[in-house]
Every structure is written in structure tokens, then in C-alpha cells.
Amino acid sequence: MAKAKANTSFVCQNCGYVTASWLGKCPECGSWNSLAEQMESKVKEKGFVSFIESSKPKTISSIASRPVRRMETGIHEFDRVLGGGIVPGSLVLLSGDPGIGKSTVLLDVAMRFSQKGIKVLYVSGEESEEQTAMRAARLGTCTDDLLIMTASEINGILLQADHEKAGLLIVDSIQTMYTGDLETSAGSVGQVRECTARLLKFAKTTGTAVLLIGHMTKDGSIAGPRLLEHMVDTVLQLEGDRSYAYRVLRALKNRFGSTEECGIFSMEQGGLAEVANPAGLFLESRENEVSGSAVGGCMEGNRPVMVEFQALAARTPYGMPRRTAVGFDYNRVHMLIAVLEKRMGLDFGTCDAYVNVVGGMKVNEPAADLPVLAALVSSYRNRPIPGNMLIFGEIGLTGEVRRVPAMERRITDAYKLGFSKFIVPDSRLRLSADFKGEVIKVKTVEEALQAVFS
């Protein structure tokens, strides 16, 4: 492999900004002492890695005559998020916090493909082959079509994938991969960018689907350059609190499907098990007739989920009252309390306020405003909310209750779970003829609280 003269540059390890000279502060992201020297050389590649650019223009009609069949994993929640399965020749990135279950999910996918006769190459740069085999034995059975390899050099990995004619390549993780053509350590911005580019070229040229695992930084973003998310076809994120068993898989980017779908899993002894009907999943241990508790109808992607919101308003012993939120937007709690003080005349200035979403869920949609507000008032007045009541709606600063999407679906799914009374924004609803529940439409916060505590 003939190397050209190396060029020296300084690359920010946080955002990937490149400059010819060292700087104390990155002009792009503002971080200090993040620029590292990097020796880059232009390499004349040989073998299958340097594919000849021989593509010719084609008409859409000629391409459409060859439909692409997705590769279904057999994990319905995983396939749902991808849009029906893995597209051959696609590059998928799965990210998440440490210990959340990323490697477990992809190893389960690899084992299921091997049972279908599809050859899979699972490459781990973090675990030995014996450790990966132990985890596979815990998940179930597989066939000889699943090949396991411990390696970090990207050219050797691509050579083996091309030699074995693998239909699926899984890399765990992209931050441990490196190429000897760059004089930087594995995980640096240049190494992550170059290794991803070579995997992308391999996937598009050979038609092999490639799944990558990506690490997360402490601020919740994917480690490596921002360019990484633009290069891949799909970005999946596995979320959840490790103190709880439930995990939510979301699609942050999907060139072959919708980003509105989500999959819900439960961490079991044998790995992650899919939850087919999560509507009442977070209500299993709910106590009835307790002040400070309200059930809201929320949406996880396109699926309604009933979530319990708990609030506690207590007299503060300090001069400045505390505001704490777990699983809910902290700033939105301040806004809801300000609306209650201005529009309802409630004095929260002498009370600490705590808001918690049960089950480790993280709720960001505006429909959770009304149940959180009702839970705060319930704790403040020490009056319980009926257990058969479902509440949802967005709260405006003027005290109005605004409509939210998919109201009929939220009401219908909650009715099937036994809820019979619904406090919803004033809007036209089209419910089925066999619906027997009581729907109370409200326009303002005052009307909503009167309906809740009447």
C-alpha cells in the first residue's frame, strides 16, 4: 500500500472541526483543549476496499422494476421501528447509554438471522469471542451461519466479511474500530469518520446490511463527529432507566421508513423481550384513590401509552421553594405552576413541588400538561383523582386547554383498559358506536379542574 506525504491538522474531538494550527478553544463548539493533532495521509487503496466508481445513470422505472425485499428480524418491535425490516445494503447505527442493552439486541438479531439461513458476521472490539459466546448461549440457540470475531482493524474486518459473503455485518462498536492509514487512536474523530465511510462504501457496493453500535457521551449525544449521523441511513436510540426493566427503541433518522414509530422492550433474564401491547404497561402497580396521582394518555411514536404522573406539593422549610421533575421537563413544571398561580389563585410560592413519571418513562409531548397540572392540584388540595379517569391536553399560558393529535386513539385504548371518564380538550371526536364512556370537553384550566374534582 503506497502512502503519500502525510498532512498535519488539528481536529476537535467533540465536534470534528478541522484547523491547520492548534487553538485553545474550538471555534465551532466552544470546548476548551479539545483539538488534537492528527496525521492524515492520502492512501491509494487496493483490493475490494477501493471499489471502482463505475456507476452509470439509470431511469427510475428501470430501478423500480427490481423491488427491494426487506430482511425481517423476527423481533416485531425492532422491525416496526425500522419500517418493516432491514434494507439490504443499508447502514444502521444503534446508540444508547452503557448497559442499556444495545449489544444484547443486536446479538439477538444476529442469532435470529442465522436461524433463517442468512450468514451473519458479528465483530466485537470490546469482548472476547468466549464472552460473546457466553452471552449468545444465554439468549438462545443459533446455527453455524453466525460467525463471531474479535477484531478492531477495519480493513481486516471488511476482508473477512467479503470472504465469508455475509448477508449481515454487525460491528460492536464503531468507537473501537481503527485503520492503520491514520496515525490517531481508535475512537478519535478521524478514525470514526474514516471507518464509517469504509463501512458505508462496503454496504452500498456489496449489498450487505451493516449494523453499528455507537457510544453515548455524558450529555446524551452520540460519541464522535456529527457527520456520523449524516452518513448512516438509520439512527436508532435505545432509551430507558437501568433501574427499571423497560426500554424504548426510537428512530431518530430513517431513510426507509417513518421516525414516528417506537418499540418497547422489557429486560428479562434471557435478554430483551418485546412488549406487544404497552398501553397499560405502566399502570400495573398503581394505587387507586391517592392524592397527587393522575393518569394521562400519551403517545410513544404512533402508539398510545397510559402513564401515571405523580406530584407532591409540601410546605417548604426554606425561603426559596424547590422544583424537581423526574421524567418530565423541569421548565414546563415551572410554567404549569405559574399558570395555576395566575389563573387559579393557588399559592405555590410556599410549597415545594415534585413531579415524577412512574416506570422510568420520559414524557416530552405537550399532552402531558393537563395530567401533571391535575396531579399538582390534587396534592395541593389533598383530594384524590378518581381511578377510572383519564386526562390529557396541552396548557397555554393564558390558561386555555389546547387539542392534541390522535385524541380518538388515546380514548379508545384507555376505554379498553377500563377507563370510563375522560377529561379532554374541546374538539370534535369520532368515536365508535359501542363506546359507552363519559367524555368531558374543557376549554380552560378552570373548567378542567372543576370536571376533575366535581
N, C-alpha and C positions, 0 to 999 in steps of 0.2 A: 504494500500500500504506500504510494508515494505521497509524501507530505510537502505542502508548500510552506512558505515562510509564515511563522506564527505572528499574529497581531495581538497586541495587548490592549485590553479595555477594562473598564471598571463597571460592574453590574450590581445594581441594588438587589439584595437578597429578599426584599419584601415585595417589590412591585415589578422588578425586571428592567428598570430604567438603565440605559447604557450611556456611558460618557467616556471620553478619551482620557480624562485625568481624574484623579481622586478628589472627592468632595466630602466634607464632613457631614453635610445634610443632603438628603436626596431631594432634588427639586420637584419630583413627581409626587411622592407620598409623604414627604416631610420627616421621614425617620432619620435618626442620627446614627452614624457609624455603621451603616448597613451596606456600603459599597465595598465590594471585594474585587481584587484583581483577578482577571481571567485571561488565560492564554487561549486564543482560538486560532485554528488553522483550517484552511480550506483543503478538504481531503478528496482525492479522486477515488471514489468507491468502486469496488469490483464485486462481482457475484450478483446474487439476487437482490441485494440491498439497493444497488444503483439501477433501478428499473429504467429502461429507455422510454422516454416520453414519446410514445408512438400513437397517442390518441388522435382520432380523426373526428370531425364534427358529424353528428347524426341527427336525424329528424326525431321529433317526439313520438310520431306514430310508429317508427321502427323500434324505438325503445319500449314503448307501451305494449308492443306485441309480445314482449318477454316479461310477464309479470314476476315479481319477486315474492317468494314464499317465505314468510317469517318462520323462525325457529322457536317453537313454543317450548318453554322450560318445564311445563307441568305444574309450576307454582303459580296459581291463578292470580294471586295478588301481585306477584312480580310481573307477570305478563300484562296485567291490566295497566300498570304504570308505564310500561314500555310501549303500549299501544297495540298489544296483541302478540308480542314475542320479539325476539332479537332479529334484526335485519342482517342478513349476511353481508359481510364487508363493512359493518359499522364499527365505530369506536365508542365505547360506553365507559363513562367514569362514574364510579360509586364512591362517595365520600361520607364521612361521619366521624364522630368522636371516638377516641380509643376505647376498645372494649364494648362497642355498641352492637357488634355482630356482623361486620362487613365481610370478613373472611369466611364466616360460617355460612352466610347466604350464598356467596359465590361458589364455595366448595359444594354446597348442596345442589346448585345449578349444574356444576360440572358432573356430579355423580348421576344426576337425572339424565343428562345428555348421553353419558356413557351407556346407560341402560337402554337407550334408543338406538345404539349402534353408531353414534357420532363420536369421532375421535376428538378428545379434549386434552390439551396440554396445560397443566396448572403449574405455573412458575412462582415460587416463593423466594423472595430475597430476605425474609425475616425469620423463617422457620426452617429447620432441617427436614429432610424427607421423612424421617421417622416421626417427627412431631406432626407433620401434615397427615401421615397415615393414621396416627392415633386419633386425630380429630375426625377423619373420614370414617373410621370404624365406629365412632360414637353416633354419627349421623345416619348410618345405614349401610347398605351393600352397593357395590359398584362392580363394573366389569373391567376387563383388560384394556378397554378403549380409553380409560382415564390414565394419563401419564403424568407423573409428578416429578418435578425437577427443582433443585435449589440452585439458583444462579442469579447474578446481578449484571453481567456484561450483556448489553442489548444485542450486539451482533451475533454472539453465540446463541442467544435465545431465538432469534429470528431464523438462524440456520437450522436449528433443531425443529422449529415449527414448520419450516418449509420442507425439511426432510421427512417428517412424520405425516405430512399432508393433513394437519389438524384442521377440523372444521370450526374449532373454538379455541382461542388462546386467552388465558386468564393470567394477569400479572399482579402480584401482591408484594410490594406496592410500587407505584411509579417513582416514589421518592427514593427507593433503594436501588434503582437502575442507574447505570452509567455506561459511557462509551469512552474507550481509551483515546479517541480522537480529540477529546477536550481535556486540558490539564486542570480540571477542577474536581472536587469531591462529589460523590453521589448526593443528590438532594439539592444541589445548587440550582440557581435559575437556569443557567446554560445547559446543565445536564438534563433537567426535567424537560426543557423545551426541545432539545435535540432528540432525546429518547422518544418523546411523544410523537415528534414529526416522523421518525422512522417507523414507529408502530402504525401511524396513520397511513403512510405510504404502503406498508406491507398489507394492511387490511383492504385498502382500496384496489390494490393490484391483484392480490390473490383471491379476494372474496372471503377471506377468513374473518369471522367476527372476533373482535378483541375487547375484553372487559378489563378495566383497570381499577385498582383500589387507590384512592388518594387520601392522604392525611389531612387533618384539620388543624388550623392554628388556634391559639387561645382566644382570639376574637371571633371565632366561628367561620372563618373563610378557608377556602381550600389552599393548602400549602403549595408554594410555587408561584410562577408568574401568572398574571391574569390571563395571559394568552392561552394557557392550558384549557380553560373553559371554552374558549372560542374555537379551538382546534378540534375538540371531540364533537361527536354527533349528539350525544345524550349525556346529561349530567343528572345523576340520581343522588339523593341525600337521605341517609338513614338517621332518623331523629328519635329521641326518647331519653327518659331519665333512667340511668342504670340502676336506681333504687327500685324501679318498677319493672314489670315483665313486658310491657307493651312497647312496640317500636312502630314508627310511622315512616314509610318509604315514599318520598316525593320526587317528582320530576321537575327540576329547576330549568331544564332545557331539553327539548326533544324535537329533533328534525323529522321524526317519522310518526309523531302522534301528539296527543294533547298534553299540556302541562297541568291540567286541572285534576287529573286522576291521582289517587294515592292508594297505597296498600298498607294494611295494618297487620302486624305480626305479634305473636306472643312468644317470649323466650321460655322454652321448655327445657327439660333435661336432655332431650335428644336434638336440641338446636332450636331454630326459629320455626314456629308453626303458624300458618296463615289463619287469620280470623275472617271467616266468610261474611258474617253479619255483625258488624261492630256497633250497631245503632244503640243498644243498651249495655254496651261493654263496661262503661264506667259508672254504672248505677247498681252494681251487684251488691255492694255493702252499704248502701245508702239508708240512713235512718229517716223515718218519717216524722213530720211534725216537730222539727227542730228549728229554732230561730237562727237566722243567719245563713240558711241554705236555700238555694233556688236552682232549678233545672232549666237549662237553656238549650234550644235547638240550634246546633252549629253545623257547619259543613266542613268536612275533610275532603277536599277536592270536589267531586260530584256526589259524595255520599253523606247523608245526614247522620250526625252522631249526637246523642243526648249526653250533655256534660253537666256535672254538678258543680256549681260555684258556691264557695263558702266565704262568708265575710264575718269579721268580728270588729265591732266598734266598742271600745272601752275607754273609760276616763283615763287621761294621761297624767302621770305624776310630774311631768316636765313642762317647761314653758312652751316648748315647740312640739306639737303632736307629730307622731311618726306615721308614715305611709309606707306600707310594704305590700308588694304584689309578687306572687309566685305563679308562673304560667300565664300571666296576663300583663298587658302593657302598663308599666308603672305610671307613665304620664297620663294615660287615659283614666286611671283611678283618680288622679288629681282633678281632671276635668269633670268627672261624674260627681265628685263631692262638691265642686264649685257650683254645678247645676242644682244640686239638692239645697245648698245654702241659699242660692239666689232665687230659685223658682219655688221652693217648698218651705223656706224659712227654717230649715233644720240647722242646728248649731253643731257642726263637726269640728269647730275650732278648739274645743276642749277634749276631743276624743282621738285616740289612736285608731287607725283604720288598717285592717289587714285583709287581703283578698287572696284566695287560694283556689286553683283549679284542681279538682280531685283526679287522681290517677296519673299524675305526671304529664298531663296534656299541656300543650302550649297553644292558646287560642289567640288569634290575631284579628279575626274578622269583626266588623262593627256590630253584627247581630248579637254579640255577647254583651253589649252595653246595658240593655234593659234588665237581663237577669242579674248582672253584677250590681246594678243600682237597686234592684228589689232586695237582694241579699243584704246590702248595706243598711237599708231602711229597716229590714226585718230584725237585724241585730241591734240597731239603734233603739227601736221601739220594743224589742224583746217580744215580737209577735211572729209566730211561725207561719210559713207559707204552706198551703195545702200540698200534700204529696202527689196529688193527681194533676197538678198544674204545670204547664209548660209555658215558658216565657222567652220571647226573642224580639229584637228590634234595635235599631240604631238611634242614639240620642244626639240631638243637636244642641248647640249652645243656647239656643232660645227656649229649650225645654220641649221641643216637638219630638215625636217618635216617628222616625222615617222608615219606609219599607226597605226590605232586604230581598235578595234573589231567592228563588226556589222555596217560597213560603208553603206551597201546597205539599211539596215533598217532605218538608220538616214536620208538618202537621200530620200527614198520613202515616209516616213511620212512627211518630210518637203515639198516635192513636192505637197502632198495632201492639205497642208495648204496654198499654193500659192507661195512658193519659187521657183524660176526658175534658179538661178545661184548658183553654189556650188564650193567652194574652198576646196579641199580635198587632202590628201596625195596621192602620186603616187602609185597606186596599181591597181590590176585587179579587175574590178567591173562587176557584173552580174545583170543588171537592166532589167526590163520588157520591152517588145516591145513598149508599149504605153507611155513610158517615153519620154518627149519632152524637158526636161530641159538641161541646159548647164553645163557640169561638167568640171572644170579646175583642172588638176592634177599638183601638185607642189612638188618639191624635197627639196627646200631650203626656208629660210625665205625671201630672196630677191625676188625669183620667186613669193612667196605668196603675198607679198606687192605690187608687180607690177600688179598682177592679180586683187587685191582688188581695187587699185586706178587708174587702167588704164581707 
